[in-house]
């Protein structure tokens, strides 16, 4: 499978292509598997993956065979495509790529277009009852938007990928709202007013019934038990995540499930939420001390995490930060500034990440102080044995350091069921 994955990753050199033509051409060669299963299509800036995982977990609890397509992965490519939580096998990846490799090159398709076709083929082959599909980038021109979905879901929208999606929130919302289809219902998470207006407008044009989710009342967040309790309409729910932003994702998932199938009971929803595993989201890495890893990679995501840590009455955190080169560091630096007791920029051998010294230089430019440590293993080791429960350690900025983090903290997550 290594050879096949090397070939697939090689397609990344074709870049990110916006538009559906090539995906449609490839899917035609694969016999249009995406028309063979019902789907829920999820776009937004932050919380997409968590919301998808929550929806999928509830459906599985309701005994529906559930496909889940998310990106990027943490450790293994296979994680992106799952049925009932189990990742696609190496054999199925090999079979699909060998069968359609000529089409990949003739059309030609990008890495994400090929992966999307693989997911849809696998869900058809597995005869799923429902597939939960996360967009890759944007929505309107994202490969996944070839779907004729049964429900659109839009998680909170913020500034990210502006070079591709537009410079302001209204433009970005127009792209994300592009997954709203004619007369198909849409569930919308709490949004900035500008984003909400644009999404309402697109829904009206499409005669789509709109369900706006209200922020739930958070009752308690407990970092030792790793849970957040919140209330919606007098019903109390518990999720194995920290923070009000995750309560918002859960409220969005609950509304989505109820809109798709109103016969799914509250007790099934509660059990489904209780069973979610979704690593890399304020994930506690130590049994005793508050050491967390989060893949947050934009200002909006980081703000939510810092607010969560603040609400837990911690002192200012120690931070280990890495970043991809395509991120808007000016906005991230504003969130970092004065919010860490110490910040260390880290990196690894992945060419898409800033080196620690370059990241340090960029942050300095925007007024955020940091120290550097090229070796992420050494940086983590230093804080691995932190013995102060009042000062959290936050490792954040990218999916690309997940393998390093999990190795250092002996967290075994690989082909496990999610």
N, C-alpha and C positions, 0 to 999 in steps of 0.2 A: 504493500500500500504506500510505502514511502515514495517510490517512483511516481506513482499516480498523483499523490499529493504535491510532489515537487512540480509536476506538470501543471496541476491546477493552480498552484500559487504563482507559477510562471505567467499565467494569464493576467495577473495583476499588473504586468508591465503595460497591458493595454489600457490601464488607467480605469477611472470611473466614467462610465458612459451614461449620460442621462437620456432616456427615451426607451420606448417599449418594443421597437421594431425587431431588434435582434433576439430579445427574449421570446417574442411571439413566433419568430421563424424557428428558433430552436425547439420550442414547445410543440410546434406542428410536427417536427421530425420525431418527437417523443410521444406523439399521438394525443396531445392536449390533455394531460392528466389532471390539470387544474379545474377542469369542468366536472370532475368525477367525485368531488367531496364538498360538503358545506364548509365555509370558512369564516373566521373572524379576523379582520385585518386591523392591525394596530400601528398607528404612527404617533409622532410627538417628539420632543427633544429628550426629556428625562423620564425615567420610570417605565419605559417601554418594555424592557426585558422582564422587570419585576412584575409588571401588570400581566404580561403574557403568561409568566410562570404561575401566577395566582389563578388566572382564568383556567389554565390547563389542569391545575391541581384540583380545582372544584369539579370540572367535567369528569376527571378520572374517578373522583369520589362518587359521582353520579352514574358510574359504570359505563361511561362513553369511552370508546377507543379514541384516544386523543393524540393528534399530531402536533408537534411544537417546533416552529422554525424561528431561531433567534440568531443574532450575530452581535459582535464577534464571539469567538470561543475563548475560554480561559486557558485550557491546556491542550485539548485535542480537537481537531477539526470536527470529528464525529459528534461532538456536543451540540452542534448547531441544529442538527436534525434528529428529532426524537419521536418515538411512538410510545405512549404510556410511560414516559420518563426514560426509556432505554435508548441510548444513542444508536444511530445507524451503524451497521457492521462494516468492517473493512471490505468484506466480500462484496457487499452491495455497492459500495463506492466504486470498487474496481470494475464490477460488471457494467455499471452505468457509463463510466468514463470510457472504457474500452469500446463499448457499443456506439458511443456518440462522438468520439474524439474527432472524427473527420468533419462532422458538423461544427464542432467548436472552432475548428481552424478555418473552415470555408466561410462561415457566416461573417466575420469572426465574433466570438463572444468574449466578455470579460469574466474574471473570476466569479463575481457575484451573480452574473447572469447564469453561468454554468451551475453554480451552487443552488440557485433558486429552482432551476429545472430539475436538478437532482432531488431536491426536497419534495417537489410536487409529484415526481415520478414515484418516490418512495412512499408517499402518503396514499397514492392510488393503489400501489402494489400491496400495501398493508391494510387496505380497506378501512381506513379510519372513519369514525362517525362524525368527527369534527376536526378541523385543523386550525390552530391559532398561529397566525403569521405576523411576524414583526417586519416592518419596512427596514431597508438597509440605510437609506439616506433620503430625507425628504418624504415624498409620497407620490405626488402627481406623476413624476417621470421615473419613479423607482421600479426596478424589475418586477417586484411583487405586485405591482398595480395592474397586472394582466388579469388578476382575480376578479370574478364576479362574486364578491363576498356577500354574506348574509347579514353582516353587521360591521360597521366601521367604529373604531375606538380611537380617540385622540387624547394622549396623555399631555401633561403640561408642556407648553411650547416656550422656548427661551432662545437666546442668541447662541448659535453654534453653526459651524460650517458656512459662515456668511459668504465666503468666496464662491460657493456653489448654489446656495439657496436664496440669497438676497441679503441686503445690508440691514434691513429693519424687521421688526416683529411682524408687521402686516404682510410683508412679502414672504417671509418664512412660513407664516400661517397659511398663506395661499397655497404654498407647495405641500405642506403637511395635510391640509384639508382636501388635497387632490384625490385622496382615497375615498371621499364621500361619493357614493353612487346614487343614481336616480331611484328615488322611492325606497332606498335601503336605510333602515334606522341608524342613527349615529349617537354614540355615548361620548360626552365631552367632559374631561376632567376639569377641575377648577383652573381658570386661565386668567392671564393678564387681560384687562378690558379690551385692548386693541385686538388681541388674538381671538377673544370670544366673539367680537363683532364680525370679524372676517369669517369665522367658522359658521356663525349663524346665517350669514349672507349666502355662503356656498350651500348650506343645508336647504335654505329656502328655495334657491335656484333649482335644486335637485328634488324638491318636494319630499325631502327626507325628514322624518320625525326626529327631533333633537332631544336628547336627555342630558341636561346639564347636571353634573355631579356636584353636590355641596360638600365642602370640607367637613369631615366628621369631627366629633368632639373627642379629643384624646384624653383618656382618663389616667393612664399611667404608662411610663416607659421605664423598663427595668433592665439595666445593662448586664447585671449578673445572671438573670434568668434568660436574657436575650429575648425579650418580648415587649410588644406594645399593645395596650388595651384601648379600644375606642368604641364610641357609641354612634349608631345610625338609627334614627326612628325608634328610640327606646330599646334597641337590641344591642347587646354588648358582644364584641368580637375580639379575638386575640390573634395576633400574627407573630411568627418567630423572627421578627425584624425590629430594628430600632428606628424611631422617629416619626414625626407627624407626616413627613413626605411619603413614608411607606403606608401610613394609614390612608392617605389620599389615593395611593395606588390601589390599595385593597378596596376602598369605596368604589373606585372606578371599575375594578374587576367584578365586584358584587352587582353593580348596576348592569354591567355587560352580560353577565350570566343570566340575570333575571329578565333582561330584555330579549335575549336569545331564546330562553326556555323558562317561562314563568312557573313551570311545574317543579323546578328544582327547589327543594325545601331549605329553610334557614339552617336546619341541623346539618344538612349535607354541605352547605356553603361553609359553615363554621369548621366542620371536620376537614374539608378541603384546604381551607386557609391555614389550619393548624399544622398540616403535613408538608408545607412547602419547604423545599431546600433550594436556595439560590445563592451560591457563594459569591464573595466579592462585593457584597453590599453591607457596609459597616459590619463586616464579619469579624467576630471576636476570635483572635488567634491564640489566646492564652486562657487556661481554665480560671485563673485567679485574677489576673491584672487586665486593665482596660487597654489592650493592644488591638487595634482594628485595621482592617484592609478594606478600602473602597475604590471601585473603578471610576469614581466621579472624575470627569475630565473637562468640565466646563464650569463657568462661574456660578451658574444657577444650581448645579449639582453640589458644588463645594459649599455654597451658602447653606443649603439644606442640612448638610452633614455638620457643619460648624454650629448651626442653630440647635441641632439635636444634642451635640456634646455639651453645649452651653446649658440646655434645659436640664441636663443630668447633674448640674452643679459641680462639674469638674473645673479644675484650674485650666489655664490655657494649654492646649496640647503641644506635644513635640511632633513635628511633621517630617515625613520623608516623602518627597514629591518628585515624580518624573512626568514627562509630557511628550506627546507626539509633536512633531514639528509643525503640523497644520493648525495648531490651536491658537485662539485669541488670548495671548498671555496678558494683555493689558487688563482685560476684565477679571481674569483669574488673580492677577497680582493685587487688584483692589480688594478682593475677598481675603487674600493671604495677609495683607498688610495689618500689622498689630494684632493679629488673631492667633499667633503661635508664639510659644515661649522660645522655641528654636525651630528653624526650618533647615533641612538638609536636602539639597538637590541630588538625585541619584539617577543612574541610568544602567542599561545593560548593553549587550552587543547588538540589539535590534537597531537596524539602520534608520527606522522611522522615528526613533526617539531622539530628542536633544541629548547631547553629551551633558554630563552634570555641570561642567564649567560654562558651556554655552547657555544652559538654562539659568544658571546663577546670574550670568551677565544680562540676560533678557529681563529677568525679574528686577534686577538692580535698576535697569533703565526706567522701570515703572514704579520705582520707589519701594520695592519689597526686598528686605534683607534676607540673605540665606548663606549657608556654608555649603561646601561641596564634598561629595565622597563618590568617586568613580565606581567603587566596588559596592554594589547594593547588598551583597552578602555581609560585608564588614559593617556597613551602616546598620543593617537590621540586627546583626549579632549584638551590637553595642546596646540596643534598646530591648532586645529580646528578654533580658532579665530585669527589666524595670521593676522596681519594688515599691513604687509609690502609687497607690490606688486613686490618688486625687489628681494625678497628671496623666491623661491618656496619651497613647502614642498612635498617630494616624499615618498609615502608609497609603498614599493615594495618587491618582493621576492617570492610570492606564490599565487596560487588560493585559498589556504586554509584559508586565512584571509578575503576573500571577504565578508562573512556574517557579520563579525565584522565591517569592514569598512563601508559597506552599512547601517548598523544599526546606527552607530555613526553619519554618514553624512546624514541620512534620505533619502537615495537614494532607491526608490522603484523599484527594479528589481527582478522579480521572474518568473512568468509564461508569461511575456510579449513577444510580437512577436519580433523576430529578423530577 
